[in-house]
């Protein structure tokens, strides 16, 4: 027998206390709210009016309800799109604080708040009941046995990040049980953890895992949202990622990674939601309080959009900011996540005038939060709005994706002229962007490839993108990739071209993993996975995106061995790879091919090879980079008439006695140690 009580307006969401559940839903403009309970099959809707309204929160406590109960909300209020109000009681709404969903998240016209067949479109009002086409929220018990496993707490200067897709990593893995492939249980299997440990990475960064939408645009093309950058709720894991159907599976995955000494970083999306623009679905925020949750344009029918996804989330409102912060703390405390990478982070830090500011409420709140200030915070420091490019401009304590590193390394090994000075700056930590306010080289997240863009092998195999599978006539994706196919577009059996591709890929990987700052590898690049020239696989939930573990090309197996060696070298020679202090750059002395120190006039437009020496306590490491397609005669620095020992040659061609100098191989990175 259920018993009903007034309950509390906090915490927001559905909170189980061992005897019953407290439900609390914020809405500033709603006139009435119903809690809707469903049976275990998601049917048999029971509607319960919530009469209690305190501090703009509707709340009720129901004694006798237990974890596993399915629920949603119906919210009454005016449907006045011109005023930014889009309430529709006919639409079942998800709880923004839901910690688990059950049922598929796909678009259906029944979810629209307006009648799509009306000449007025979104100005009309839909009376279609959406409940049969909407997932249901699940009451959960947050209790979990962490078995005394603690977070690894890896220092920033020891970070090596491995970016991967939760499903795509194991979807084709032959050693993983078929029922577990593409799930948390599959990703945390002993085979996967052993593999990641063998590489030597410190942290796994997962593409969005919060419950996300596949919109009608993709559905009409027979595609699905693969990357997950259209969240509907922020705390519930995407249901298909749970083989057991229970959120405890996600926590178990984190515990197993921590037990292996690997941190877990989540790619999170708070800048927009899967509801899209004014023509999108009414599934959650739009129906609860559209005028609060989204930034409205001057004509309130429409939205401010700095994301390219239809609408910007309104973190200027304290309740919206609270939701984001509560979500981050939930992942940090209840799921033990170690850090976050924020998609289009500039949008989160815009003020009431839509200007980016380091004094934004979001950045200030994160900085003072006693839980979050200890975690790793990584910004994607741009969006599509005015003034959106903010690389190097986030607050101290934040790390940032450094796309200047990406583009410069690509151009250097593509053979573009005029890149030597820029390459030197990017390799040595981008001091011009980060050496201020006590920031450290680790603030630069160095990467050459990420989920968005060409894979490493495609970068050396394609001059142009090939995105026709996405159904947009190849119009989507970045047109500026700084790629070079080495003479033939796409797949080839030509041994000379394959050799050249491998040389350039190996040199770029070495330049990444030995760079000053925090390196990030895209999963699959360590064995030269290809997406056949598609640089925007956001909708390719298939073999084009999933890692292919059974058909690794010979060059890929060689790259795997090189990646392990490079990571090992990075750890062994960590004192020479500046990650904690820009002052160490003063020890880096740059040299010409004749062994003389470089002068200002030596940083010429046509320079395509560089070298420098880093000295620590009379011990030296000599770094060399050749972005040219020919070998170059080279001398050791005249300042140090020492004996040098070769410890790395990515071309694997250098041999013999180096006392009289050597020829720096084409498209290569070499390291010598003072012996």
Order of alpha helices (4+ residues) and beta strands (2+ residues): beta-beta-beta-beta-beta-beta-beta-beta-beta-beta-beta-beta-beta-alpha-alpha-alpha-beta-alpha-alpha-beta-alpha-alpha-beta-alpha-alpha-beta-beta-alpha-alpha-alpha-beta-alpha-alpha-beta-alpha-beta-beta-beta-beta-beta-beta-beta
